[in-house]
Amino acid sequence: MKRTVHTAIVAVFVVMITATFAFAAQVTTTQGGFPYFHLGCLIMGGLTITSLKYRYPKMYLSEAVGSFALYAVLIALFTAPVIHAMKGLVS
């Protein structure tokens, strides 16, 4: 039972972070510039981390949630609005 509850918590966290990423990408991108590839990578990474949490019960809940949060930050760093902001800061 504990295994299922922890997996459900990770799944809810993955869905919430993915939805937040999709909303932020929709607001900050121009017409026709939505990063579908980045969203797909985020979804696949979330599914992978959730399945790993279910398969290996010794994996801590905080490890699964933390690794997905860091993965989401990494994916967000390579979207067009962040890259344009970094170009503006450098030049």
C-alpha positions in Angstrom: 0.0 0.0 0.0 2.8 2.4 0.9 4.5 1.7 -2.5 1.3 2.6 -4.4 0.7 5.8 -2.4 4.3 7.0 -3.0 4.0 6.2 -6.7 0.8 8.2 -6.8 2.4 11.1 -5.1 5.3 11.1 -7.6 2.8 10.9 -10.5 0.8 13.8 -9.2 4.0 15.9 -8.8 5.1 15.0 -12.3 1.7 16.0 -13.8 1.7 19.3 -11.8 5.2 20.3 -12.9 4.5 19.3 -16.5 1.3 21.3 -16.6 3.2 24.3 -15.1 5.9 23.9 -17.8 3.3 23.8 -20.5 1.5 26.9 -19.2 4.7 28.8 -18.9 5.9 27.8 -22.4 2.5 28.8 -23.8 2.6 32.2 -22.2 6.2 33.0 -23.1 6.5 31.7 -26.7 5.4 33.4 -29.9 2.7 32.1 -32.2 3.7 28.7 -33.5 6.8 28.4 -31.4 5.5 26.0 -28.7 8.3 23.6 -27.6 6.6 20.3 -28.3 9.8 18.4 -28.2 10.7 19.7 -24.8 7.3 18.9 -23.5 7.6 15.4 -24.9 10.9 14.9 -23.3 9.5 16.1 -20.0 6.6 13.7 -20.2 8.8 10.7 -21.1 11.2 11.6 -18.2 8.3 11.8 -15.8 7.0 8.4 -16.9 10.4 6.9 -16.5 11.0 8.3 -13.0 7.5 7.2 -11.9 8.0 3.7 -13.2 11.4 3.5 -11.5 9.8 4.6 -8.2 7.2 1.8 -8.6 9.7 -0.8 -9.6 12.3 -0.1 -6.9 10.5 0.4 -3.5 13.7 1.3 -1.7 14.0 4.5 -3.7 13.0 7.4 -1.5 10.1 9.6 -2.4 12.3 12.7 -2.0 14.8 11.2 -4.5 12.2 10.7 -7.1 10.6 14.1 -6.7 13.9 15.9 -6.5 15.3 14.2 -9.6 12.3 15.1 -11.6 12.4 18.7 -10.4 16.0 19.0 -11.4 15.2 17.3 -14.8 12.4 19.8 -15.4 14.8 22.7 -14.7 17.3 21.2 -17.1 14.6 20.9 -19.8 13.4 24.5 -19.2 16.9 25.8 -19.6 17.0 24.8 -23.2 13.8 26.4 -24.3 13.9 29.4 -26.6 12.7 32.1 -24.1 15.4 31.2 -21.6 18.1 31.1 -24.3 17.0 34.5 -25.6 17.1 35.9 -22.1 20.6 34.5 -21.6 21.7 36.1 -24.9 20.4 39.4 -23.7 22.3 39.1 -20.4 25.6 38.3 -22.0 25.5 40.9 -24.8 
